[in-house]
Amino acid sequence: MSQTFDMIIEKDSDGFYLSTVPALQGCHTQAKSLDELLVRTREVIELCLEVENTSYECNEFIGMQRLTVPV
């Protein structure tokens, strides 16, 4: 059985890729390459599902939007 999760990928100022899985609270990781990030994200999803052992709700993914605000 397989489950599908949306993930958000960003790149920080040090060059690390960061992933967050919004459907699972606290489910995030980082890696130096995108390939390694995907491996680590799969691992952290499995760990989150194992630890939580509860149901989760994946919202419908609509998209991303970047906003600029004055500071």
Secondary structure, 3 states (H helix, E strand, C coil): CCCCCCCEEEECCCCCEEEECCCCCCCEEEECCHHHHHHHHHHHHHHHHHHHCCCCCCCCCCCCCCCCCCC
